[in-house]
Amino acid sequence: MALRRIWHGWTTPENADAYQSLLLEEIIPGIRDKNIPGYRGMEVLRRRTSRTGEVEFITIMAFDSLENVIAFQGEDYRRAYVPEKARKVLKRWDSHASHYEVMADISY
């Protein structure tokens, strides 16, 4: 069963580029370098919210199974992974990630 781990974080418009750079240049490569069994990669989504003016980031991590997520995050696998450097530029974030089974993966 393939699994997706989805998490949200928000930053100010002034910090959005800094967070994106940190995510793409340090955090994601650091996760990749852990060589977690069953980790298949990550998507990063970004948008400016019209209601608050914040910039929202969504990360979608792909794993082969829940056991692989546990290997990444530990027994409290729902807990968000937010390194200290990220906490300094994020305004707020989800304290927990959500996990979904992949029912279909359709590409055109």
C-alpha positions as CSV (number, residue, x, y, z in Angstrom):
1,M,0.0,0.0,0.0
2,A,1.5,3.3,-1.1
3,L,1.0,6.2,1.4
4,R,1.1,10.0,1.2
5,R,2.1,12.2,4.2
6,I,0.6,15.7,3.8
7,W,1.5,18.7,5.9
8,H,0.8,22.5,5.8
9,G,2.9,25.5,6.9
10,W,2.3,29.2,6.5
11,T,4.7,32.1,6.3
12,T,4.6,35.8,5.7
13,P,5.1,37.0,2.1
14,E,8.4,38.4,3.2
15,N,9.7,35.0,4.5
16,A,8.2,32.9,1.7
17,D,11.2,32.8,-0.6
18,A,13.5,32.2,2.3
19,Y,11.4,29.2,3.5
20,Q,11.1,27.8,0.0
21,S,14.9,28.0,-0.4
22,L,15.5,26.3,3.0
23,L,13.0,23.6,2.1
24,L,14.4,22.9,-1.4
25,E,18.1,23.3,-0.6
26,E,18.4,21.9,2.9
27,I,15.4,20.2,4.4
28,I,14.4,18.0,1.4
29,P,18.0,17.0,0.6
30,G,18.5,16.2,4.3
31,I,15.5,13.9,4.3
32,R,16.7,12.2,1.1
33,D,20.2,11.7,2.6
34,K,18.7,9.8,5.5
35,N,18.1,6.9,3.0
36,I,14.8,6.0,4.6
37,P,13.5,2.7,3.3
38,G,10.4,3.2,1.2
39,Y,10.7,7.0,0.9
40,R,9.9,7.9,-2.7
41,G,10.2,11.7,-2.8
42,M,8.2,14.9,-2.1
43,E,6.1,17.4,-3.8
44,V,6.0,21.0,-2.7
45,L,3.0,23.3,-3.3
46,R,2.8,27.0,-2.7
47,R,0.1,29.6,-2.9
48,R,-0.7,33.1,-1.5
49,T,-3.9,33.0,0.5
50,S,-6.4,35.7,-0.3
51,R,-8.0,35.7,3.1
52,T,-4.9,36.3,5.3
53,G,-2.3,37.2,2.7
54,E,0.0,34.5,4.1
55,V,1.9,32.1,1.9
56,E,0.8,28.5,2.4
57,F,3.1,25.6,1.7
58,I,2.0,22.0,1.4
59,T,4.4,19.1,1.4
60,I,3.3,15.7,0.1
61,M,5.8,13.0,0.9
62,A,5.5,9.6,-0.8
63,F,6.2,6.4,1.1
64,D,5.7,2.7,0.3
65,S,4.0,2.0,3.7
66,L,3.2,3.3,7.1
67,E,6.2,1.4,8.4
68,N,8.4,3.6,6.3
69,V,6.8,6.7,7.7
70,I,7.5,5.4,11.2
71,A,11.1,4.8,10.1
72,F,11.2,8.5,9.2
73,Q,9.4,10.0,12.1
74,G,9.3,7.4,14.9
75,E,6.4,5.9,16.8
76,D,4.7,9.3,17.0
77,Y,4.6,9.3,13.3
78,R,1.8,11.9,12.9
79,R,4.0,14.5,14.6
80,A,5.2,17.2,12.1
81,Y,8.8,17.3,11.0
82,V,9.7,21.0,11.4
83,P,13.4,21.7,11.8
84,E,14.5,24.7,14.0
85,K,15.6,26.7,11.0
86,A,12.1,26.3,9.4
87,R,10.4,27.4,12.7
88,K,12.3,30.7,12.5
89,V,10.7,31.7,9.1
90,L,7.3,30.0,9.3
91,K,4.5,31.9,10.9
92,R,2.5,28.8,11.9
93,W,2.3,25.2,10.9
94,D,0.3,22.0,11.4
95,S,1.5,20.2,14.5
96,H,0.6,16.9,12.8
97,A,0.7,15.5,9.3
98,S,-2.1,13.6,7.7
99,H,-1.6,10.2,6.1
100,Y,-3.6,8.8,3.1
101,E,-3.5,5.5,1.3
102,V,-3.0,5.9,-2.4
103,M,-6.1,4.4,-4.2
104,A,-4.9,5.5,-7.7
105,D,-1.9,7.2,-9.2
106,I,-3.0,8.4,-12.6
107,S,-0.7,10.4,-14.9
108,Y,-1.4,11.6,-18.4
